[in-house]
Every structure is written in C-alpha cells, then in structure tokens.
C-alpha cells in the first residue's frame, strides 16, 4: 500500500488516491455512532471524509484530499484517528 505504511493491517486499502475502510457494526445505532465519532475527529483535522451507512450496519469511510494528488500525511493522520474512533466502538 504505497505511502500508507502499515495501514493495511488495520483494514485500510488504497483505491487510487483515497484510503478506504469498510466495517460491519453490530446494528444501525452502532454504525451511526461510529459515523458521528469519525465526523468529530475529521472536524478536528479540518477534513471531510465521505461516509456511508448501508444495509443498516455497514459503514464505508473514504479519506481523500481533493487539493493534492496522492495520499498525504494528513490523510494517514486522519485514518489513525478513525482507527481510534473504531476502537471506541469495540
């Protein structure tokens, strides 16, 4: 996963110039709570990840930078914050 270090071990994959992580939560409430925690973390980093809840409990998170080609340190920092938010759900 060029440029993103060991993020693959945490479930991240690279799709073009984006980092993507998909999770299955226990139910819709848990999925919604995760999206809210990720949104708060993103605000702290002045980022706006794309997030989607589907099939009532599946969450897809896309971290990208519309101003730069490729994955920058800012995206990997936000991905780490997302991992922390996911850990809170555990």
PyMOL Python script that loads the backbone (N, CA, C, O; Angstrom):
from pymol import cmd

cmd.read_pdbstr("""\
ATOM      1  N   UNK A   1       0.845  -1.169   0.000  1.00  0.00           N
ATOM      2  CA  UNK A   1       0.000   0.000   0.000  1.00  0.00           C
ATOM      3  C   UNK A   1       0.883   1.222   0.000  1.00  0.00           C
ATOM      4  O   UNK A   1       1.056   1.855   1.042  1.00  0.00           O
ATOM      5  N   UNK A   2       1.432   1.564  -1.113  1.00  0.00           N
ATOM      6  CA  UNK A   2       2.431   2.602  -1.212  1.00  0.00           C
ATOM      7  C   UNK A   2       2.101   3.878  -0.486  1.00  0.00           C
ATOM      8  O   UNK A   2       1.057   4.486  -0.726  1.00  0.00           O
ATOM      9  N   UNK A   3       3.002   4.298   0.418  1.00  0.00           N
ATOM     10  CA  UNK A   3       2.853   5.568   1.096  1.00  0.00           C
ATOM     11  C   UNK A   3       1.957   5.553   2.312  1.00  0.00           C
ATOM     12  O   UNK A   3       1.806   6.586   2.963  1.00  0.00           O
ATOM     13  N   UNK A   4       1.354   4.423   2.648  1.00  0.00           N
ATOM     14  CA  UNK A   4       0.466   4.402   3.797  1.00  0.00           C
ATOM     15  C   UNK A   4       0.934   3.448   4.879  1.00  0.00           C
ATOM     16  O   UNK A   4       0.184   3.122   5.799  1.00  0.00           O
ATOM     17  N   UNK A   5       2.158   3.010   4.768  1.00  0.00           N
ATOM     18  CA  UNK A   5       2.771   2.224   5.833  1.00  0.00           C
ATOM     19  C   UNK A   5       1.989   0.974   6.175  1.00  0.00           C
ATOM     20  O   UNK A   5       1.589   0.221   5.287  1.00  0.00           O
ATOM     21  N   UNK A   6       1.772   0.752   7.464  1.00  0.00           N
ATOM     22  CA  UNK A   6       1.109  -0.453   7.938  1.00  0.00           C
ATOM     23  C   UNK A   6      -0.388  -0.332   8.061  1.00  0.00           C
ATOM     24  O   UNK A   6      -0.992  -1.083   8.827  1.00  0.00           O
ATOM     25  N   UNK A   7      -1.010   0.570   7.350  1.00  0.00           N
ATOM     26  CA  UNK A   7      -2.448   0.792   7.494  1.00  0.00           C
ATOM     27  C   UNK A   7      -3.272  -0.403   7.026  1.00  0.00           C
ATOM     28  O   UNK A   7      -4.403  -0.581   7.477  1.00  0.00           O
ATOM     29  N   UNK A   8      -2.731  -1.218   6.137  1.00  0.00           N
ATOM     30  CA  UNK A   8      -3.483  -2.380   5.641  1.00  0.00           C
ATOM     31  C   UNK A   8      -3.825  -3.328   6.783  1.00  0.00           C
ATOM     32  O   UNK A   8      -4.874  -3.971   6.765  1.00  0.00           O
ATOM     33  N   UNK A   9      -2.947  -3.415   7.774  1.00  0.00           N
ATOM     34  CA  UNK A   9      -3.219  -4.288   8.916  1.00  0.00           C
ATOM     35  C   UNK A   9      -4.446  -3.840   9.688  1.00  0.00           C
ATOM     36  O   UNK A   9      -5.076  -4.648  10.370  1.00  0.00           O
ATOM     37  N   UNK A  10      -4.795  -2.558   9.591  1.00  0.00           N
ATOM     38  CA  UNK A  10      -5.962  -2.031  10.292  1.00  0.00           C
ATOM     39  C   UNK A  10      -7.207  -2.027   9.419  1.00  0.00           C
ATOM     40  O   UNK A  10      -8.233  -1.469   9.806  1.00  0.00           O
ATOM     41  N   UNK A  11      -7.128  -2.641   8.247  1.00  0.00           N
ATOM     42  CA  UNK A  11      -8.303  -2.743   7.399  1.00  0.00           C
ATOM     43  C   UNK A  11      -8.412  -1.684   6.312  1.00  0.00           C
ATOM     44  O   UNK A  11      -9.396  -1.664   5.572  1.00  0.00           O
ATOM     45  N   UNK A  12      -7.424  -0.806   6.202  1.00  0.00           N
ATOM     46  CA  UNK A  12      -7.450   0.220   5.161  1.00  0.00           C
ATOM     47  C   UNK A  12      -6.923  -0.355   3.858  1.00  0.00           C
ATOM     48  O   UNK A  12      -6.039  -1.212   3.854  1.00  0.00           O
ATOM     49  N   UNK A  13      -7.470   0.121   2.767  1.00  0.00           N
ATOM     50  CA  UNK A  13      -6.920  -0.207   1.459  1.00  0.00           C
ATOM     51  C   UNK A  13      -6.881   1.071   0.633  1.00  0.00           C
ATOM     52  O   UNK A  13      -7.631   2.019   0.865  1.00  0.00           O
ATOM     53  N   UNK A  14      -6.000   1.058  -0.317  1.00  0.00           N
ATOM     54  CA  UNK A  14      -5.853   2.217  -1.199  1.00  0.00           C
ATOM     55  C   UNK A  14      -6.664   1.984  -2.461  1.00  0.00           C
ATOM     56  O   UNK A  14      -6.542   0.942  -3.105  1.00  0.00           O
ATOM     57  N   UNK A  15      -7.486   2.951  -2.808  1.00  0.00           N
ATOM     58  CA  UNK A  15      -8.224   2.962  -4.073  1.00  0.00           C
ATOM     59  C   UNK A  15      -7.860   4.271  -4.756  1.00  0.00           C
ATOM     60  O   UNK A  15      -8.345   5.338  -4.380  1.00  0.00           O
ATOM     61  N   UNK A  16      -7.005   4.176  -5.760  1.00  0.00           N
ATOM     62  CA  UNK A  16      -6.493   5.378  -6.453  1.00  0.00           C
ATOM     63  C   UNK A  16      -5.845   6.290  -5.408  1.00  0.00           C
ATOM     64  O   UNK A  16      -4.916   5.866  -4.722  1.00  0.00           O
ATOM     65  N   UNK A  17      -6.311   7.518  -5.277  1.00  0.00           N
ATOM     66  CA  UNK A  17      -5.736   8.485  -4.338  1.00  0.00           C
ATOM     67  C   UNK A  17      -6.559   8.600  -3.062  1.00  0.00           C
ATOM     68  O   UNK A  17      -6.625   9.666  -2.450  1.00  0.00           O
ATOM     69  N   UNK A  18      -7.185   7.493  -2.667  1.00  0.00           N
ATOM     70  CA  UNK A  18      -8.038   7.517  -1.474  1.00  0.00           C
ATOM     71  C   UNK A  18      -7.702   6.340  -0.570  1.00  0.00           C
ATOM     72  O   UNK A  18      -7.241   5.293  -1.025  1.00  0.00           O
ATOM     73  N   UNK A  19      -7.941   6.535   0.712  1.00  0.00           N
ATOM     74  CA  UNK A  19      -7.883   5.443   1.677  1.00  0.00           C
ATOM     75  C   UNK A  19      -9.316   5.038   1.982  1.00  0.00           C
ATOM     76  O   UNK A  19     -10.170   5.890   2.224  1.00  0.00           O
ATOM     77  N   UNK A  20      -9.580   3.730   1.969  1.00  0.00           N
ATOM     78  CA  UNK A  20     -10.939   3.238   2.167  1.00  0.00           C
ATOM     79  C   UNK A  20     -10.935   2.170   3.248  1.00  0.00           C
ATOM     80  O   UNK A  20     -10.071   1.295   3.283  1.00  0.00           O
ATOM     81  N   UNK A  21     -11.929   2.265   4.135  1.00  0.00           N
ATOM     82  CA  UNK A  21     -12.110   1.227   5.144  1.00  0.00           C
ATOM     83  C   UNK A  21     -13.594   0.915   5.244  1.00  0.00           C
ATOM     84  O   UNK A  21     -14.430   1.818   5.279  1.00  0.00           O
ATOM     85  N   UNK A  22     -13.908  -0.358   5.289  1.00  0.00           N
ATOM     86  CA  UNK A  22     -15.299  -0.799   5.408  1.00  0.00           C
ATOM     87  C   UNK A  22     -15.433  -1.676   6.642  1.00  0.00           C
ATOM     88  O   UNK A  22     -14.582  -2.521   6.923  1.00  0.00           O
ATOM     89  N   UNK A  23     -16.518  -1.458   7.371  1.00  0.00           N
ATOM     90  CA  UNK A  23     -16.731  -2.192   8.619  1.00  0.00           C
ATOM     91  C   UNK A  23     -18.176  -2.659   8.716  1.00  0.00           C
ATOM     92  O   UNK A  23     -19.082  -2.028   8.172  1.00  0.00           O
ATOM     93  N   UNK A  24     -18.377  -3.756   9.403  1.00  0.00           N
ATOM     94  CA  UNK A  24     -19.721  -4.222   9.745  1.00  0.00           C
ATOM     95  C   UNK A  24     -19.890  -4.005  11.246  1.00  0.00           C
ATOM     96  O   UNK A  24     -19.176  -4.596  12.055  1.00  0.00           O
ATOM     97  N   UNK A  25     -20.828  -3.164  11.597  1.00  0.00           N
ATOM     98  CA  UNK A  25     -21.095  -2.879  13.000  1.00  0.00           C
ATOM     99  C   UNK A  25     -22.205  -3.817  13.483  1.00  0.00           C
ATOM    100  O   UNK A  25     -22.783  -4.559  12.689  1.00  0.00           O
ATOM    101  N   UNK A  26     -22.496  -3.784  14.773  1.00  0.00           N
ATOM    102  CA  UNK A  26     -23.495  -4.675  15.361  1.00  0.00           C
ATOM    103  C   UNK A  26     -24.909  -4.346  14.863  1.00  0.00           C
ATOM    104  O   UNK A  26     -25.702  -5.243  14.579  1.00  0.00           O
ATOM    105  N   UNK A  27     -25.212  -3.034  14.761  1.00  0.00           N
ATOM    106  CA  UNK A  27     -26.547  -2.623  14.332  1.00  0.00           C
ATOM    107  C   UNK A  27     -26.483  -1.178  13.835  1.00  0.00           C
ATOM    108  O   UNK A  27     -25.410  -0.574  13.808  1.00  0.00           O
ATOM    109  N   UNK A  28     -27.630  -0.628  13.444  1.00  0.00           N
ATOM    110  CA  UNK A  28     -27.664   0.722  12.890  1.00  0.00           C
ATOM    111  C   UNK A  28     -27.203   1.756  13.920  1.00  0.00           C
ATOM    112  O   UNK A  28     -26.465   2.680  13.578  1.00  0.00           O
ATOM    113  N   UNK A  29     -27.627   1.611  15.167  1.00  0.00           N
ATOM    114  CA  UNK A  29     -27.230   2.583  16.195  1.00  0.00           C
ATOM    115  C   UNK A  29     -25.723   2.640  16.350  1.00  0.00           C
ATOM    116  O   UNK A  29     -25.153   3.725  16.471  1.00  0.00           O
ATOM    117  N   UNK A  30     -25.068   1.482  16.349  1.00  0.00           N
ATOM    118  CA  UNK A  30     -23.607   1.450  16.473  1.00  0.00           C
ATOM    119  C   UNK A  30     -22.945   2.054  15.231  1.00  0.00           C
ATOM    120  O   UNK A  30     -21.946   2.764  15.343  1.00  0.00           O
ATOM    121  N   UNK A  31     -23.497   1.775  14.058  1.00  0.00           N
ATOM    122  CA  UNK A  31     -22.959   2.350  12.818  1.00  0.00           C
ATOM    123  C   UNK A  31     -23.088   3.867  12.832  1.00  0.00           C
ATOM    124  O   UNK A  31     -22.146   4.574  12.475  1.00  0.00           O
ATOM    125  N   UNK A  32     -24.239   4.365  13.238  1.00  0.00           N
ATOM    126  CA  UNK A  32     -24.469   5.804  13.280  1.00  0.00           C
ATOM    127  C   UNK A  32     -23.547   6.470  14.299  1.00  0.00           C
ATOM    128  O   UNK A  32     -23.007   7.544  14.036  1.00  0.00           O
ATOM    129  N   UNK A  33     -23.366   5.844  15.453  1.00  0.00           N
ATOM    130  CA  UNK A  33     -22.471   6.394  16.480  1.00  0.00           C
ATOM    131  C   UNK A  33     -21.037   6.469  15.953  1.00  0.00           C
ATOM    132  O   UNK A  33     -20.331   7.441  16.223  1.00  0.00           O
ATOM    133  N   UNK A  34     -20.602   5.458  15.207  1.00  0.00           N
ATOM    134  CA  UNK A  34     -19.252   5.475  14.638  1.00  0.00           C
ATOM    135  C   UNK A  34     -19.110   6.636  13.660  1.00  0.00           C
ATOM    136  O   UNK A  34     -18.116   7.361  13.703  1.00  0.00           O
ATOM    137  N   UNK A  35     -20.089   6.822  12.783  1.00  0.00           N
ATOM    138  CA  UNK A  35     -20.042   7.921  11.820  1.00  0.00           C
ATOM    139  C   UNK A  35     -19.951   9.253  12.563  1.00  0.00           C
ATOM    140  O   UNK A  35     -19.213  10.143  12.140  1.00  0.00           O
ATOM    141  N   UNK A  36     -20.685   9.404  13.657  1.00  0.00           N
ATOM    142  CA  UNK A  36     -20.628  10.650  14.437  1.00  0.00           C
ATOM    143  C   UNK A  36     -19.240  10.860  15.041  1.00  0.00           C
ATOM    144  O   UNK A  36     -18.730  11.980  15.033  1.00  0.00           O
ATOM    145  N   UNK A  37     -18.624   9.800  15.564  1.00  0.00           N
ATOM    146  CA  UNK A  37     -17.278   9.926  16.142  1.00  0.00           C
ATOM    147  C   UNK A  37     -16.251  10.268  15.067  1.00  0.00           C
ATOM    148  O   UNK A  37     -15.362  11.090  15.289  1.00  0.00           O
ATOM    149  N   UNK A  38     -16.374   9.636  13.903  1.00  0.00           N
ATOM    150  CA  UNK A  38     -15.454   9.931  12.804  1.00  0.00           C
ATOM    151  C   UNK A  38     -15.630  11.371  12.345  1.00  0.00           C
ATOM    152  O   UNK A  38     -14.644  12.049  12.055  1.00  0.00           O
ATOM    153  N   UNK A  39     -16.863  11.846  12.274  1.00  0.00           N
ATOM    154  CA  UNK A  39     -17.119  13.235  11.878  1.00  0.00           C
ATOM    155  C   UNK A  39     -16.462  14.208  12.850  1.00  0.00           C
ATOM    156  O   UNK A  39     -15.882  15.207  12.425  1.00  0.00           O
ATOM    157  N   UNK A  40     -16.545  13.933  14.135  1.00  0.00           N
ATOM    158  CA  UNK A  40     -15.907  14.800  15.138  1.00  0.00           C
ATOM    159  C   UNK A  40     -14.391  14.799  14.975  1.00  0.00           C
ATOM    160  O   UNK A  40     -13.759  15.852  15.051  1.00  0.00           O
ATOM    161  N   UNK A  41     -13.805  13.626  14.751  1.00  0.00           N
ATOM    162  CA  UNK A  41     -12.354  13.538  14.550  1.00  0.00           C
ATOM    163  C   UNK A  41     -11.949  14.291  13.290  1.00  0.00           C
ATOM    164  O   UNK A  41     -10.915  14.958  13.268  1.00  0.00           O
ATOM    165  N   UNK A  42     -12.754  14.186  12.249  1.00  0.00           N
ATOM    166  CA  UNK A  42     -12.442  14.860  10.989  1.00  0.00           C
ATOM    167  C   UNK A  42     -12.481  16.376  11.162  1.00  0.00           C
ATOM    168  O   UNK A  42     -11.638  17.087  10.616  1.00  0.00           O
ATOM    169  N   UNK A  43     -13.445  16.862  11.910  1.00  0.00           N
ATOM    170  CA  UNK A  43     -13.528  18.306  12.164  1.00  0.00           C
ATOM    171  C   UNK A  43     -12.260  18.802  12.854  1.00  0.00           C
ATOM    172  O   UNK A  43     -11.766  19.887  12.547  1.00  0.00           O
ATOM    173  N   UNK A  44     -11.740  18.015  13.778  1.00  0.00           N
ATOM    174  CA  UNK A  44     -10.504  18.388  14.471  1.00  0.00           C
ATOM    175  C   UNK A  44      -9.331  18.516  13.504  1.00  0.00           C
ATOM    176  O   UNK A  44      -8.369  19.231  13.783  1.00  0.00           O
ATOM    177  N   UNK A  45      -9.410  17.822  12.364  1.00  0.00           N
ATOM    178  CA  UNK A  45      -8.326  17.835  11.371  1.00  0.00           C
ATOM    179  C   UNK A  45      -8.696  18.624  10.117  1.00  0.00           C
ATOM    180  O   UNK A  45      -7.974  18.596   9.120  1.00  0.00           O
ATOM    181  N   UNK A  46      -9.824  19.325  10.176  1.00  0.00           N
ATOM    182  CA  UNK A  46     -10.290  20.121   9.031  1.00  0.00           C
ATOM    183  C   UNK A  46     -10.409  19.275   7.767  1.00  0.00           C
ATOM    184  O   UNK A  46     -10.045  19.717   6.678  1.00  0.00           O
ATOM    185  N   UNK A  47     -10.915  18.068   7.920  1.00  0.00           N
ATOM    186  CA  UNK A  47     -11.102  17.149   6.807  1.00  0.00           C
ATOM    187  C   UNK A  47     -12.565  16.753   6.738  1.00  0.00           C
ATOM    188  O   UNK A  47     -13.294  16.863   7.725  1.00  0.00           O
ATOM    189  N   UNK A  48     -12.993  16.292   5.568  1.00  0.00           N
ATOM    190  CA  UNK A  48     -14.366  15.857   5.362  1.00  0.00           C
ATOM    191  C   UNK A  48     -14.362  14.508   4.643  1.00  0.00           C
ATOM    192  O   UNK A  48     -14.472  14.464   3.417  1.00  0.00           O
ATOM    193  N   UNK A  49     -14.235  13.408   5.390  1.00  0.00           N
ATOM    194  CA  UNK A  49     -14.255  12.105   4.730  1.00  0.00           C
ATOM    195  C   UNK A  49     -15.658  11.796   4.214  1.00  0.00           C
ATOM    196  O   UNK A  49     -16.651  12.254   4.779  1.00  0.00           O
ATOM    197  N   UNK A  50     -15.729  11.027   3.154  1.00  0.00           N
ATOM    198  CA  UNK A  50     -17.015  10.511   2.697  1.00  0.00           C
ATOM    199  C   UNK A  50     -17.349   9.324   3.579  1.00  0.00           C
ATOM    200  O   UNK A  50     -16.499   8.472   3.838  1.00  0.00           O
ATOM    201  N   UNK A  51     -18.598   9.268   4.043  1.00  0.00           N
ATOM    202  CA  UNK A  51     -19.027   8.145   4.872  1.00  0.00           C
ATOM    203  C   UNK A  51     -20.413   7.716   4.437  1.00  0.00           C
ATOM    204  O   UNK A  51     -21.252   8.535   4.063  1.00  0.00           O
ATOM    205  N   UNK A  52     -20.631   6.426   4.493  1.00  0.00           N
ATOM    206  CA  UNK A  52     -21.910   5.875   4.065  1.00  0.00           C
ATOM    207  C   UNK A  52     -22.290   4.709   4.975  1.00  0.00           C
ATOM    208  O   UNK A  52     -21.461   3.856   5.292  1.00  0.00           O
ATOM    209  N   UNK A  53     -23.551   4.688   5.387  1.00  0.00           N
ATOM    210  CA  UNK A  53     -24.102   3.529   6.092  1.00  0.00           C
ATOM    211  C   UNK A  53     -25.019   2.822   5.106  1.00  0.00           C
ATOM    212  O   UNK A  53     -25.909   3.440   4.521  1.00  0.00           O
ATOM    213  N   UNK A  54     -24.799   1.527   4.924  1.00  0.00           N
ATOM    214  CA  UNK A  54     -25.670   0.748   4.048  1.00  0.00           C
ATOM    215  C   UNK A  54     -26.035  -0.560   4.740  1.00  0.00           C
ATOM    216  O   UNK A  54     -25.377  -0.982   5.690  1.00  0.00           O
ATOM    217  N   UNK A  55     -27.072  -1.177   4.255  1.00  0.00           N
ATOM    218  CA  UNK A  55     -27.522  -2.454   4.812  1.00  0.00           C
ATOM    219  C   UNK A  55     -27.654  -2.381   6.329  1.00  0.00           C
ATOM    220  O   UNK A  55     -27.386  -3.367   7.015  1.00  0.00           O
ATOM    221  N   UNK A  56     -28.049  -1.264   6.852  1.00  0.00           N
ATOM    222  CA  UNK A  56     -28.325  -0.934   8.245  1.00  0.00           C
ATOM    223  C   UNK A  56     -27.130  -0.970   9.181  1.00  0.00           C
ATOM    224  O   UNK A  56     -27.184  -0.337  10.236  1.00  0.00           O
ATOM    225  N   UNK A  57     -26.051  -1.675   8.854  1.00  0.00           N
ATOM    226  CA  UNK A  57     -24.941  -1.755   9.803  1.00  0.00           C
ATOM    227  C   UNK A  57     -23.561  -1.674   9.156  1.00  0.00           C
ATOM    228  O   UNK A  57     -22.555  -1.776   9.858  1.00  0.00           O
ATOM    229  N   UNK A  58     -23.486  -1.497   7.855  1.00  0.00           N
ATOM    230  CA  UNK A  58     -22.192  -1.439   7.175  1.00  0.00           C
ATOM    231  C   UNK A  58     -21.771   0.005   6.972  1.00  0.00           C
ATOM    232  O   UNK A  58     -22.534   0.822   6.456  1.00  0.00           O
ATOM    233  N   UNK A  59     -20.545   0.311   7.384  1.00  0.00           N
ATOM    234  CA  UNK A  59     -20.017   1.668   7.271  1.00  0.00           C
ATOM    235  C   UNK A  59     -18.827   1.655   6.322  1.00  0.00           C
ATOM    236  O   UNK A  59     -17.910   0.845   6.463  1.00  0.00           O
ATOM    237  N   UNK A  60     -18.854   2.559   5.359  1.00  0.00           N
ATOM    238  CA  UNK A  60     -17.737   2.745   4.421  1.00  0.00           C
ATOM    239  C   UNK A  60     -17.203   4.151   4.645  1.00  0.00           C
ATOM    240  O   UNK A  60     -17.952   5.127   4.595  1.00  0.00           O
ATOM    241  N   UNK A  61     -15.897   4.244   4.892  1.00  0.00           N
ATOM    242  CA  UNK A  61     -15.240   5.526   5.152  1.00  0.00           C
ATOM    243  C   UNK A  61     -14.173   5.734   4.090  1.00  0.00           C
ATOM    244  O   UNK A  61     -13.337   4.861   3.857  1.00  0.00           O
ATOM    245  N   UNK A  62     -14.205   6.896   3.446  1.00  0.00           N
ATOM    246  CA  UNK A  62     -13.232   7.234   2.408  1.00  0.00           C
ATOM    247  C   UNK A  62     -12.514   8.508   2.819  1.00  0.00           C
ATOM    248  O   UNK A  62     -13.142   9.549   3.013  1.00  0.00           O
ATOM    249  N   UNK A  63     -11.209   8.423   2.950  1.00  0.00           N
ATOM    250  CA  UNK A  63     -10.376   9.566   3.308  1.00  0.00           C
ATOM    251  C   UNK A  63      -9.573   9.954   2.071  1.00  0.00           C
ATOM    252  O   UNK A  63      -8.826   9.144   1.522  1.00  0.00           O
ATOM    253  N   UNK A  64      -9.736  11.194   1.646  1.00  0.00           N
ATOM    254  CA  UNK A  64      -9.034  11.687   0.455  1.00  0.00           C
ATOM    255  C   UNK A  64      -8.760  13.177   0.638  1.00  0.00           C
ATOM    256  O   UNK A  64      -9.347  13.832   1.499  1.00  0.00           O
ATOM    257  N   UNK A  65      -7.874  13.684  -0.173  1.00  0.00           N
ATOM    258  CA  UNK A  65      -7.561  15.114  -0.157  1.00  0.00           C
ATOM    259  C   UNK A  65      -7.851  15.666  -1.545  1.00  0.00           C
ATOM    260  O   UNK A  65      -7.113  15.373  -2.486  1.00  0.00           O
ATOM    261  N   UNK A  66      -8.907  16.458  -1.692  1.00  0.00           N
ATOM    262  CA  UNK A  66      -9.259  16.965  -3.017  1.00  0.00           C
ATOM    263  C   UNK A  66      -8.272  17.992  -3.565  1.00  0.00           C
ATOM    264  O   UNK A  66      -8.332  18.345  -4.743  1.00  0.00           O
ATOM    265  N   UNK A  67      -7.372  18.469  -2.720  1.00  0.00           N
ATOM    266  CA  UNK A  67      -6.441  19.518  -3.134  1.00  0.00           C
ATOM    267  C   UNK A  67      -5.073  18.995  -3.561  1.00  0.00           C
ATOM    268  O   UNK A  67      -4.274  19.743  -4.126  1.00  0.00           O
ATOM    269  N   UNK A  68      -4.796  17.719  -3.298  1.00  0.00           N
ATOM    270  CA  UNK A  68      -3.492  17.137  -3.625  1.00  0.00           C
ATOM    271  C   UNK A  68      -3.688  15.753  -4.212  1.00  0.00           C
ATOM    272  O   UNK A  68      -4.546  14.995  -3.761  1.00  0.00           O
ATOM    273  N   UNK A  69      -2.905  15.429  -5.202  1.00  0.00           N
ATOM    274  CA  UNK A  69      -2.915  14.073  -5.736  1.00  0.00           C
ATOM    275  C   UNK A  69      -2.151  13.169  -4.780  1.00  0.00           C
ATOM    276  O   UNK A  69      -1.103  13.555  -4.262  1.00  0.00           O
ATOM    277  N   UNK A  70      -2.653  12.009  -4.553  1.00  0.00           N
ATOM    278  CA  UNK A  70      -1.962  11.053  -3.693  1.00  0.00           C
ATOM    279  C   UNK A  70      -2.400  11.157  -2.245  1.00  0.00           C
ATOM    280  O   UNK A  70      -3.199  12.014  -1.867  1.00  0.00           O
ATOM    281  N   UNK A  71      -1.857  10.265  -1.460  1.00  0.00           N
ATOM    282  CA  UNK A  71      -2.132  10.201  -0.034  1.00  0.00           C
ATOM    283  C   UNK A  71      -1.055  10.997   0.687  1.00  0.00           C
ATOM    284  O   UNK A  71       0.135  10.729   0.518  1.00  0.00           O
ATOM    285  N   UNK A  72      -1.463  11.968   1.484  1.00  0.00           N
ATOM    286  CA  UNK A  72      -0.507  12.783   2.230  1.00  0.00           C
ATOM    287  C   UNK A  72      -0.501  12.377   3.700  1.00  0.00           C
ATOM    288  O   UNK A  72      -1.300  11.543   4.126  1.00  0.00           O
ATOM    289  N   UNK A  73       0.393  12.966   4.458  1.00  0.00           N
ATOM    290  CA  UNK A  73       0.461  12.697   5.898  1.00  0.00           C
ATOM    291  C   UNK A  73      -0.839  13.070   6.593  1.00  0.00           C
ATOM    292  O   UNK A  73      -1.215  12.439   7.581  1.00  0.00           O
ATOM    293  N   UNK A  74      -1.528  14.085   6.090  1.00  0.00           N
ATOM    294  CA  UNK A  74      -2.799  14.498   6.692  1.00  0.00           C
ATOM    295  C   UNK A  74      -3.842  13.382   6.601  1.00  0.00           C
ATOM    296  O   UNK A  74      -4.607  13.170   7.542  1.00  0.00           O
ATOM    297  N   UNK A  75      -3.876  12.676   5.482  1.00  0.00           N
ATOM    298  CA  UNK A  75      -4.836  11.592   5.337  1.00  0.00           C
ATOM    299  C   UNK A  75      -4.485  10.422   6.252  1.00  0.00           C
ATOM    300  O   UNK A  75      -5.372   9.815   6.850  1.00  0.00           O
ATOM    301  N   UNK A  76      -3.212  10.108   6.362  1.00  0.00           N
ATOM    302  CA  UNK A  76      -2.843   8.995   7.236  1.00  0.00           C
ATOM    303  C   UNK A  76      -3.092   9.337   8.700  1.00  0.00           C
ATOM    304  O   UNK A  76      -3.456   8.461   9.485  1.00  0.00           O
ATOM    305  N   UNK A  77      -2.898  10.615   9.080  1.00  0.00           N
ATOM    306  CA  UNK A  77      -3.228  11.034  10.457  1.00  0.00           C
ATOM    307  C   UNK A  77      -4.718  10.882  10.717  1.00  0.00           C
ATOM    308  O   UNK A  77      -5.121  10.381  11.767  1.00  0.00           O
ATOM    309  N   UNK A  78      -5.544  11.316   9.755  1.00  0.00           N
ATOM    310  CA  UNK A  78      -6.989  11.177   9.938  1.00  0.00           C
ATOM    311  C   UNK A  78      -7.383   9.706   9.988  1.00  0.00           C
ATOM    312  O   UNK A  78      -8.239   9.331  10.790  1.00  0.00           O
ATOM    313  N   UNK A  79      -6.783   8.870   9.155  1.00  0.00           N
ATOM    314  CA  UNK A  79      -7.080   7.443   9.186  1.00  0.00           C
ATOM    315  C   UNK A  79      -6.751   6.852  10.570  1.00  0.00           C
ATOM    316  O   UNK A  79      -7.474   5.988  11.066  1.00  0.00           O
ATOM    317  N   UNK A  80      -5.676   7.317  11.174  1.00  0.00           N
ATOM    318  CA  UNK A  80      -5.334   6.864  12.530  1.00  0.00           C
ATOM    319  C   UNK A  80      -6.382   7.302  13.541  1.00  0.00           C
ATOM    320  O   UNK A  80      -6.714   6.550  14.456  1.00  0.00           O
ATOM    321  N   UNK A  81      -6.906   8.512  13.382  1.00  0.00           N
ATOM    322  CA  UNK A  81      -7.982   8.992  14.255  1.00  0.00           C
ATOM    323  C   UNK A  81      -9.252   8.171  14.047  1.00  0.00           C
ATOM    324  O   UNK A  81      -9.974   7.879  15.000  1.00  0.00           O
ATOM    325  N   UNK A  82      -9.518   7.802  12.796  1.00  0.00           N
ATOM    326  CA  UNK A  82     -10.665   6.934  12.515  1.00  0.00           C
ATOM    327  C   UNK A  82     -10.472   5.604  13.214  1.00  0.00           C
ATOM    328  O   UNK A  82     -11.416   5.072  13.798  1.00  0.00           O
ATOM    329  N   UNK A  83      -9.263   5.054  13.164  1.00  0.00           N
ATOM    330  CA  UNK A  83      -8.990   3.794  13.858  1.00  0.00           C
ATOM    331  C   UNK A  83      -9.266   3.921  15.342  1.00  0.00           C
ATOM    332  O   UNK A  83      -9.811   2.999  15.949  1.00  0.00           O
ATOM    333  N   UNK A  84      -8.900   5.048  15.939  1.00  0.00           N
ATOM    334  CA  UNK A  84      -9.173   5.267  17.362  1.00  0.00           C
ATOM    335  C   UNK A  84     -10.678   5.314  17.626  1.00  0.00           C
ATOM    336  O   UNK A  84     -11.154   4.764  18.619  1.00  0.00           O
ATOM    337  N   UNK A  85     -11.423   5.970  16.739  1.00  0.00           N
ATOM    338  CA  UNK A  85     -12.886   6.029  16.892  1.00  0.00           C
ATOM    339  C   UNK A  85     -13.493   4.633  16.770  1.00  0.00           C
ATOM    340  O   UNK A  85     -14.448   4.308  17.474  1.00  0.00           O
ATOM    341  N   UNK A  86     -12.948   3.815  15.889  1.00  0.00           N
ATOM    342  CA  UNK A  86     -13.435   2.447  15.730  1.00  0.00           C
ATOM    343  C   UNK A  86     -13.138   1.658  17.001  1.00  0.00           C
ATOM    344  O   UNK A  86     -13.962   0.860  17.448  1.00  0.00           O
ATOM    345  N   UNK A  87     -11.961   1.883  17.581  1.00  0.00           N
ATOM    346  CA  UNK A  87     -11.609   1.217  18.833  1.00  0.00           C
ATOM    347  C   UNK A  87     -12.574   1.556  19.959  1.00  0.00           C
ATOM    348  O   UNK A  87     -12.841   0.718  20.820  1.00  0.00           O
ATOM    349  N   UNK A  88     -13.098   2.771  19.959  1.00  0.00           N
ATOM    350  CA  UNK A  88     -14.068   3.188  20.962  1.00  0.00           C
ATOM    351  C   UNK A  88     -15.376   2.411  20.817  1.00  0.00           C
ATOM    352  O   UNK A  88     -16.106   2.225  21.790  1.00  0.00           O
ATOM    353  N   UNK A  89     -15.664   1.961  19.602  1.00  0.00           N
ATOM    354  CA  UNK A  89     -16.907   1.227  19.356  1.00  0.00           C
ATOM    355  C   UNK A  89     -16.809  -0.208  19.862  1.00  0.00           C
ATOM    356  O   UNK A  89     -17.817  -0.847  20.161  1.00  0.00           O
ATOM    357  N   UNK A  90     -15.547  -0.714  19.955  1.00  0.00           N
ATOM    358  CA  UNK A  90     -15.300  -2.106  20.280  1.00  0.00           C
ATOM    359  C   UNK A  90     -15.817  -2.553  21.572  1.00  0.00           C
ATOM    360  O   UNK A  90     -15.655  -3.719  21.932  1.00  0.00           O
TER     361      UNK A  90
END
""", "prot")
cmd.dss("prot")
cmd.show_as("cartoon", "prot")
cmd.util.cbc("prot")
cmd.orient("prot")
